[in-house]
Amino acid sequence: MTSVTACFLVLSMCASPLRAFGTTANIKHIVMGRCFDYVTLVNPSVRYDCEEIWRAFEEAVVRQASCDVAAEHYRRMFQAMPQTWACDRFLFWSKTKRLIQDYTAVARHFRTLEDTLAGYMFNDLVWCGQQEDADFDFSSCPKWSACLNHPVHSLWRQASENFAELACGNVTVLLNGSIENAFNRNSMFGSVELDNLNPQRVNYVNIKVVTNLEGPFIESCGEGSVVDLIHILQSRGFRWTCSDNDQILMILQCVRKPEHASCRTCADSLSAVQFMDFVARRQISNQKNDNNINFF
């Protein structure tokens, strides 16, 4: 009896390992708020009906089993928010989320999936429905690994496919050389975005492999899974470039860890004026981000 009572009191610890936290609280207010923020402040040149987008999203998820929401369920939602981007601005990434945020804050011409309306609205949120109720399940949602048609995974899969299909000109891919399988065929980039890049629209795929300042130094343009990516690009007729430890990416890491030994070498390669100017601009960018509403 004691063990049963204990299990009841710590139900989350005794629950199935395939279930996780439920739908993000206040998800409607968050998504609608981000949508209005996007069309008012982030990209005021576009016009979208945020209420219609929410209705289409809700229609795709509620009254659906939590493992039975395919990418096709979101078709009407994505039709309500078509987007285009100028060529030469597309930036793809895998396992480099924190650095990519710093990079796009400095290299402002780049656009990532998170800069699209769908990416902006749903970033870092969790949701699932329940077949027997016309509402979201706020108590428990399946983990991504639990099912093929996970509602969150399906939305990001469709968003990633749309983003990759739009890519044109020179595109950039940022990979983490401090992990094994920097290019992972099971990642969203490896399984969806790469397959939907069109060699007739893309001039060059520019790969940037960056390692942590302190290492480990596992993969590079000539070693590991990055070589597999290059072979795939070649077989599909893409032209490509690859660079290890881009200077701007190293400087961005040095802004966070200026005491690191590698940063002294980096600073020595620049004039003092150049380095201080870069740091000052990055600090100003951080201050602006801190002063604005930030959902990420």
C-alpha positions, 0 to 999 in steps of 0.5 A: 500500500505504501508503494502504491501511495508513493507512486500516486504522489509522484505520478510523473516519476512513475508514468510511462517514459514515452510521455512528457509534459503536457501542452504549454500553458496559455498556448493560445495567448502565446501563439496569438501574441507572437503572431501579432508581434510578428506582423506589427513589429518584426515584419510589418510588411506582411499581412496575416490573419492571426485568428484564422491561423490559430483556428487552422492550427487548433483544427489540426490538433484538437480531437486528434489522438496525440500520435496521429497528427501528420504534416498534412493536418497543418496544410490549411494553416500553412496556406494561411501564411505563405512566405517568401524570402530574398535569395542568398539569405537562407541559413540552416543549422543543426546542433548549434542553436545558441551560436546561431542566435548570436550569428544572426544577430550580427549577420542580419542578412541571414534568415533561419526557420525561426525567422518565418512566421511559423518558426516565430510563433511555435518556437520552444512550445509543446502541444498535443490534443486528445481524441475524446475532448475538443481541447489540448491535453495540458497534462501529458504529451508523448515524447517525439520518439514515441510516435511517427506522427507527433503533432509538434514534430509534424509541424516542424517537419512541414515548416522545414520542408517549406523553408528549404523549398524556398531556398535560392542563391547561396545558402549556408549550413552551420554544423557543430564540429564538437560532436559526433555526427555533426551531419546527422541524417536523422536530424531535421536538416539531414532528413527534411531540409537537405532533401528539399533543397533544389540544385536548380535554385541553389547556387552554392551550399556553404558549409561552416563547421564550428567547434567549441573553443575548448573542444572537443575537436571531432569533425571538420570539412575533411573528417567525419560525417561532414564528408558524407554531407559533401558526397550527398551534395556532389551526387545531387549536383550542388556546388559547395564550399566548406570552412572550419572555424569561421572567424566571425563564429570564433569571435562570437564565442570569444565575446562570451568567453574572452578569457579563453586562450583561443580568443587571444589568438583571435584578437591578435589577428585583428586590429584592436579597433576592429575587435573592440568595435565588433564587441561593442556592436554585439553588446548593443545588439544584446541590449536591444534584444533584452529590451524587446519582448523575447520569446526564445 
